[in-house]
């Protein structure tokens, strides 16, 4: 069995539902510079890197990142994994299916939480398994260097997942898998080992625009481009501050959503063939499946922390979460219709 095949087999054993490999050009060296967003991408980067760099810096130039200022730092580092891990030759991209066979309770008085946050924090799930896979790789190639992330590092992980053949980036800017639809959470391992690459994903969106039409706040400004400052996921999770930080039209578009949004994912035709996950960590709790706006609005900070101790919902913090609940309660009143 080849090294690449052995790594893929072990990834499956560890519980990853999808795995693919990207090989970087080994005759190129990463830039040691840290250019500003308006500066051109270094010419000595591998072919895909300038495209990613341009895509990122243009998005930043438009201000679509909002208050997520950390994304402005070292854009060439985000575009080029060899700046993150010197000598990086391959990226191992992995995914775990998080779709469950449950339906959210959206009867009056209930809020809506994005599916990925129904169960435990996926960062913890990935961290453990990625470390185990790193250990396996180093057991086969002791001299290798590795680094792993799951939405925690300076990497454009959806773009690299597309290059690794896990799927393609849809018009909603999320990864779409022919096997798992829109329901893959992603992680990656950078390694100095040269592995056999997979064929990049092919865009199968065609003329479909259902995701664009479904967005209640018109956050998808054009196919494949999302203005985060209008995206409900950003508004309910990343944006800090009081209710007046969100314009009335965006508040209305938020509906009953109190953490994240699945609207653009729900309508994707490729989800019709997606099978539910076998991963127990992503199964919903009674609170996340049927969140009572009235009950959650009365949470104090200690109860909030305890209730969502192992949940990504803690990222919104108690103030942001209760702000979102207040907006959902207002949207549920007849006068707000």
Residue, then its C-alpha position, 0 to 999 in steps of 0.5 A: x500500500x502506498x503512503x497516500x493510500x495508507x493515510x487515506x485508510x487511516x483517516x477513514x478509520x478515524x471517522x473522517x467521511x471525506x479525504x483528499x490530497x493537494x500537492x503544492x509545487x515543490x519547485x516554488x518557495x513561499x514569499x517571506x513578505x507580508x504584502x498589504x491587501x492592495x499589493x500583488x501576490x508574489x510571483x513565486x507562488x504555486x499556480x492556485x495561490x495567486x488566484x486565492x490571494x486575489x480572491x481574498x484581497x478583493x473581498x477584503x477591499x470591498x469590506x465584506x469581512x466586516x469586523x473580522x479584522x483578523x482576516x486582514x492580517x498577512x493575506x499571503x499567509x492565508x493564500x499560501x500554506x508554505x508560509x504557514x508551514x515552511x517546506x509544506x508539500x501536501x495538504x490533506x483535506x478531510x471532512x465529516x458529515x454533520x447532517x442528522x435525520x432530525x428536523x428543527x421545531x420552528x413552531x411559534x415561540x421557537x428560534x432556529x439554530x444552524x445545524x452544525x451547532x446542534x451537537x458538540x463543538x466540531x472543533x474539538x472533534x476534529x482536533x482529536x482526530x487530526x492529532x491522531x492522523x498526524x501521529x500516524x503520518x509521523x509514525x510512517x515518516x518520522x522526519x516529516x513536519x505537520x500542522x493541523x487546523x479546523x477553521x482555526x488557522x490562516x488557511x482558505x480551507x474551502x478552496x483547498x478542499x475544492x482543490x483536494x476533490x472533496x467538492x466544489x465551492x458553490x454559489x453560496x461560497x460553501x463547499x458542496x460535495x456530490x456525496x454529502x451535499x452541503x453538510x461537510x465540516x472541514x479540517x486539514x493537515x499540512x505536511x512536508x511529505x509529498x503525497x499523491x494528489x487528487x483531482x480538483x472538484x468540478x463546479x456542478x452548480x450550472x445555472x442554478x441560483x436557488x441559494x442566491x434566491x433563498x438568502x433572506x438578507x441578500x448577502x450573496x451579492x453575486x455568484x460565489x461572493x458573500x458580503x459577510x456584513x449582511x450574512x445572518x451567520x455573521x450577524x448572529x455569531x461574529x458581530x458584537x454589540x447591541x441590537x442597534x448595530x444591526x440595521x432594521x432591514x437585516x433584523x427583519x431578515x433574520x426571522x427566528x434565527x438566533x445562531x447561524x443560518x442554513x437557508x442557502x444550504x437547505x435549498x441546494x439540490x445536492x442535499x436531496x441525496x445526502x445521507x445522515x451522519x453516523x457521528x454521535x457528536x453532532x446529534x442535537x440536544x432538546x435545546x438546540x433542536x427546539x430552542x424556546x425563545x422565552x426560556x433562553x431569554x431568561x438565561x444568566x451568564x453562568x447558566x448560558x456557559x453551563x448549558x452550552x459548555x461543549x457547544x459552538x454557541x458559546x462563541x456568540x457570548x451571552x450578550x450576543x445570544x440574548x440580542x439575537x433572541x430579542x430580535x427573533x421575539x420581535x420578528x414573531x410579533x404581528x406588528x413586525x410582520 
